[in-house]
Every structure is written in C-alpha cells, then in structure tokens.
Amino acid sequence: MSALSHHDIFSNIPKEDYLSLLDKGEAYSSKVIDFVGFKKNEVAQAVGIPPTSIRYDGRMPQILKDRVRDWANLLNLVAQFFDGDVTKTALWIKTPNPMLGNISPRDMIRFGRYQKLLKYILNALSENQH
C-alpha cells in the first residue's frame, strides 16, 4: 500500500480563488451557476436531484452545496491554468474540446462527468508545471 503524497491529497484544491466563487471554503452558489451558465434543469441533471429540490437558500440540499463547491474549485483550477484570466476560463468552459470528445467542459459537468473532467484538468496542470 503506497502512501499518498501531499500533491495527491490537495491537487484538486486551487491555489487561489481566482474567480471570487468561494467564501471561507463555501461556494457562492449563484455565482458558480451563473459562471457555467446553467439553468435550473441543468443543475438538477448535473447533481442528480429533482428540479424541485434546486434552491440556493438556507434549505439548499447538502448534495447541491457539495457539488457547487466542487464546481467552484474546478473552475478555479482552470483559471489557475490561465493565470487567473476570467475571460479565457469562461471561454474554455463553454467551448467544445476535441480532447473531451468534442464536448464542452460545461456539458461534461452537466452530464455528470465531473470526475473525468477533473482528471483531465489536473493532468493539464501537472504537465504545465514540467
């Protein structure tokens, strides 16, 4: 059994909140949703809960809070790759990518392929450091 390195444990946490999507580790839900351009039904599809459960107040389901925080971290990792450039980050998220089967990263999230997208981004960041 091999020990996890510091990089493995913390690799999916961005160095900074480049996009101002987080407050003390919690995501500003509406900012994250607006950034990716999701409508209520798309959020429901991405999280796997009914559209009637989508809400952004104190009664927000925990699974939704967790997913939106994951998305905020993922978006900031992309922004980290682009040296904090918000415009490039937004464009990359919404543009079909040949390396992802001509699907946009936004749609990867919507289709529940967050983990695959995260791996792709972490690999790109890792290659960029060498």
N, C-alpha and C positions, 0 to 999 in steps of 0.2 A: 504494500500500500504506500503510495507516494504522498508526500506532504504537499499541500497546496502552497504555491508561492504567494507572496504579497500581491503580485500582479494579477494572479488568477482571481483572488477574492475581490479586489477592488477595481478590476478592469472595466466594469460596466458603470462606474461612477465617474462622471465627467470631472475635469479639473476645476471648472468654474461653471457658474450659471450664466452662460453667455447670452441666453435669450430671456432672462428675467422671468423664468417659468416656475421658480421654486421660492418658498419661504420657510426657512428652517427645516428643509427636507420634505415639506409637503408641497404638492403642486397647486398652482393656481389653475384650477380645472378649466375655467372658461378660456384662459389664455392658451392653454395647451390645445384644447379642442379647436379654437379659432386658428391657431398656427397650422394645424394639419388640414383644416377646412372640413371637418366632419359635421354632418347633420346628426340629429338625434338617432335616427335609424342606423346610421353607420357606426355610431358609438356603441349602440346596442349589439350590432353584429360583431364588432371587434372584441367586445368584452364577453359576449355570450349570455347576455341577460335581456329580458323583455324591454322594449322601448318605454313601457310604462314605469320601469324602475330607474330610468335615467333622470337624475336630478343632481343639482350642484349646490345643495344647501347642507345644513347640519345633518340631514337624514340621508345623505348620499351613501349608497351601499359600499361596504368596505372593499369589495372586489373592484368596483369602479375607481375608488380612491387609489388602490394599489396599481391598477393598470395605467391610470393617468399619470401617476408618479413615474412609472416605468417609461412611459412615452416621453415625459419631460426629460428624463435622464438620457434617453436615446437621442432626442433632438439636440440636446446639449453636446453629446458626443459627436454628432455630425457637425455642429457648429465649431467644436474644438478642431476637427479636421480642417475646416475652412477658416481657421484663425479668428473665430468669432463673427464672421461675416453673415449677418442675418439674411440678406438677400440670396446669397449663394445657398445657404442652408434651406431656405424655403423653396427655392427652385429645385434643388436636389430631391427634396422630399416628394415633390409633386410630379417629377419627370419620370416617364418610363425608363427603366435601366436595363440595358442588354445583359448585364451580369446577374440580374434578378429575373431573367426570363421575360424581359420587356414589360415588367410590371413596375409601377411606381412604388417607392418605399411606403408612401401613404396607403396604397392599396394593400401592400403586404401586411401592414398593421390591421387594416380593416378586415382582411381575410383571416386574421388570427395567426399570421406568420411572423409575429413579433420576434420570437427566439431566433429564427433563421436570419432575419434582418439584423438583429443584434450581433450575431456571429459574424456576419458579413462586415459590419461596421467596425467591430473590434479587430478583425483581420486587417482591414484597410488602415486603421490607426497603427497597428503593430508594424505593418510593412512601411508605413510612412516614417516611423521612428528610426528605421535602419538605414 
